[in-house]
Amino acid sequence: MIDSQHSVSDTRRVLLLGGTSEASAMARALAGAGVDAVFSYAGRTAAPVAQPLPTRVGGFGGVEGLGAYLRDEGITHVIDATHPFAAQMSRHAVAACAEMGVPLVGFERESWRAGPGDDWHGVPDMESALAALPDRGARVFLAIGKQNLDLFAGKPDNFYLLRLVDAPSAALPFPDAVAVIDRGPFSEAGDLALLRDHAITHIVAKNAGGTGAAAKLAAARQLGLPVILIERPLVPARRIARTVEQVMEWLAGHPAALSADLGV
């Protein structure tokens, strides 16, 4: 039964671009409301979280492929709840939805912001993060996932601690490194112990936002550690929602707000 405050037409068919905790919450809300929806994973994780919606895994084949999928599957609305650093997918979604005339909303978490006691150093990209590290002797918690690891092999005289969802399929590209296999959300106490156990001196992280991976920042604050924080890549202007409630309200009958409220 669909909540009367959020009633959605039976003719609507939603594509939910996922891979985040927000996407999982959105999937539960859509399933609970009886909305016809498909959950899409990029396929970078070997064992993705099971969802209460029909699920597809893999890319679409660029803007053209995504547009064809929207047409062939009768998609009427797209919710982009991908990771803030999955910028290519978000760009493709903006372009394909514009081309096909399909309303799009980005379900996006707020960026992290430094507070009292934080020693954060914002950088625009991975290359700048590498440049900000000492050339040797640092013990780095490289909290960037499995992508871009080879870049940091450019400073092989540091120790690197990695935290990955899946075990690496090949040898790590560093002579001195440890990989911890774990999936968030993480606790401040757990991350404090992790940083202490490995005598970490620097943290490199993406400004992903949200609560699931913020514990390392609180732990760094306690230990007085510098955090090199990579800022989010740019995505074309689009309607933004911050909560499941806001997305459901949009889906229930406010698509006109898209053209009048870009980049909120």
Buried (B, 14 or more C-beta within 10 A) or exposed (E): EBEEEBBBEEEBBBBBBBBBBBBBBBBBBBBEBEBBBBBBBBEBBEEBBEBBBEBBEEEBEEBEEBBBBBEEEEBBBBBBBBBBBBBBBBBBBBBBBBBBEBBBBBBBBEEBEBEEEBEBBBBEEBEBBBEBBEEEEBBBBBBBBBEBBEBBBEBBEBBBBBBBBEEBEEEBBBEEBEBEEEEBEBEBEBBBEBBEEBEBBBBBBBBBBBEBBBBBBBBBBEBEBBBBBBBBBEBEEBBBBBEBEBBBBBBBEBBEBBEEEEEE
